[in-house]
Amino acid sequence: MDWELMAQQLVVAVRGKRSQRALSKRLGFDSNVLYRWETGRSYPALEDFVRLVHAAGVDIEQRLLQFRPDWAVPRELGSRGGVTELLELLREGAAVSQLATKSEHSRFVVRRWLDGQTAIRLPDFLHFVEVCSLRVLDFVACLVEPERVPCIWASYRLLEASRKAAFEQPWSHAVLRTLELKAYAQLRRHRVGWIAKRLSIPLTTEEECVALLLEAGQISWDGEHYRVEQVRTIDTRRARQFSKRIKAFWFDVNRQRQQAQVPGLYAYNLCSVSKLDHERIVELYRRFHHDVQQIVAQSEPSEQVVLLTAQIVALDQPLGHGA
């Protein structure tokens, strides 16, 4: 992605029809700084961009809860301290060395961002969001209508089509993973039913999933095989009812495979703990999940499709609590 172009177009979208000069003055700048930001002559520090968003009448702190409903979003994002808190939320405990490699900056620079010693520019921040979450398109969409940022609009439409596939047919994600397998690549030609047999799903489900993935641009046909074009991180949390349905679907798949005595790790633990330790356990799982994502991202070759599920539930909460 062209992070600098994305930053320019995002500033333009946030400004809308407001005067560059008037908004620059409102932000406390003597020069027409909006012109410089929108033409790429310079780029705003993240705290200045947050001030711009506020000046445009957008409650960025509230919008970020659309991106991550579980966050305790800092209330002073327009300050250096608020920015460092946001970077830590995004980082989720990832090592500085990992962030540096993926963001193409030195560890010294990344550490100075995290410590608040150096302001992070908007293009670098957008790249940081993608490095940490793989969801920069959703982040931008929380702030402005995606079609107002031309450089991401086509990708965002495909992301929405992928989200539709996940909502309408959850098995489509597993079919996508199956098409990445080494065993599939070694087939002389695509065999109808091969995926269904591999995943133990009906042939009609295989066909439906392939059609949805083609529509979403996530796979293409080269005449002999389906090829995975782009793997996108699908944010299902933006539609809570769909998210609950998908989670329930995969927990049920887990149950079915356990009953069918498919080899796997099926474990549970019932315990009584303090509320503080309950929160610590949940946070520990979040860090574990982040580490698992790192392993998955680097795993080669692809040889198996694996379902990972987890449930941490306070059983003494009333049914329907938090719905």
Rosetta blueprint (number, residue, H / E / L):
1 M L
2 D L
3 W H
4 E H
5 L H
6 M H
7 A H
8 Q H
9 Q H
10 L H
11 V H
12 V H
13 A H
14 V H
15 R H
16 G L
17 K L
18 R L
19 S L
20 Q H
21 R H
22 A H
23 L H
24 S H
25 K H
26 R H
27 L L
28 G L
29 F L
30 D L
31 S L
32 N L
33 V H
34 L H
35 Y H
36 R H
37 W H
38 E H
39 T H
40 G L
41 R L
42 S L
43 Y L
44 P L
45 A E
46 L H
47 E H
48 D H
49 F H
50 V H
51 R H
52 L H
53 V H
54 H H
55 A H
56 A L
57 G L
58 V L
59 D L
60 I H
61 E H
62 Q H
63 R H
64 L H
65 L H
66 Q H
67 F H
68 R L
69 P L
70 D L
71 W L
72 A L
73 V L
74 P L
75 R L
76 E L
77 L L
78 G L
79 S L
80 R H
81 G H
82 G H
83 V H
84 T H
85 E H
86 L H
87 L H
88 E H
89 L H
90 L H
91 R H
92 E L
93 G L
94 A L
95 A L
96 V H
97 S H
98 Q H
99 L H
100 A H
101 T H
102 K H
103 S H
104 E L
105 H L
106 S L
107 R H
108 F H
109 V H
110 V H
111 R H
112 R H
113 W H
114 L H
115 D H
116 G L
117 Q L
118 T L
119 A L
120 I L
121 R E
122 L H
123 P H
124 D H
125 F H
126 L H
127 H H
128 F H
129 V H
130 E H
131 V H
132 C H
133 S H
134 L L
135 R L
136 V H
137 L H
138 D H
139 F H
140 V H
141 A H
142 C H
143 L H
144 V L
145 E L
146 P H
147 E H
148 R H
149 V L
150 P H
151 C H
152 I H
153 W H
154 A H
155 S H
156 Y H
157 R H
158 L H
159 L H
160 E H
161 A H
162 S H
163 R H
164 K H
165 A H
166 A H
167 F H
168 E H
169 Q L
170 P L
171 W H
172 S H
173 H H
174 A H
175 V H
176 L H
177 R H
178 T H
179 L H
180 E L
181 L L
182 K H
183 A H
184 Y H
185 A H
186 Q L
187 L L
188 R L
189 R L
190 H L
191 R L
192 V L
193 G L
194 W H
195 I H
196 A H
197 K H
198 R H
199 L H
200 S L
201 I L
202 P L
203 L H
204 T H
205 T H
206 E H
207 E H
208 E H
209 C H
210 V H
211 A H
212 L H
213 L H
214 L H
215 E H
216 A L
217 G L
218 Q L
219 I E
220 S E
221 W E
222 D L
223 G L
224 E L
225 H L
226 Y E
227 R E
228 V E
229 E L
230 Q L
231 V L
232 R L
233 T L
234 I L
235 D L
236 T L
237 R L
238 R L
239 A L
240 R H
241 Q H
242 F H
243 S H
244 K H
245 R H
246 I H
247 K H
248 A H
249 F H
250 W H
251 F H
252 D H
253 V H
254 N H
255 R H
256 Q H
257 R H
258 Q H
259 Q H
260 A L
261 Q L
262 V L
263 P L
264 G L
265 L L
266 Y L
267 A L
268 Y L
269 N L
270 L L
271 C L
272 S L
273 V L
274 S L
275 K H
276 L H
277 D H
278 H H
279 E H
280 R H
281 I H
282 V H
283 E H
284 L H
285 Y H
286 R H
287 R H
288 F H
289 H H
290 H H
291 D H
292 V H
293 Q H
294 Q H
295 I H
296 V H
297 A H
298 Q H
299 S L
300 E L
301 P L
302 S L
303 E L
304 Q L
305 V L
306 V L
307 L L
308 L L
309 T L
310 A L
311 Q L
312 I L
313 V L
314 A L
315 L L
316 D L
317 Q L
318 P L
319 L L
320 G L
321 H L
322 G L
323 A L
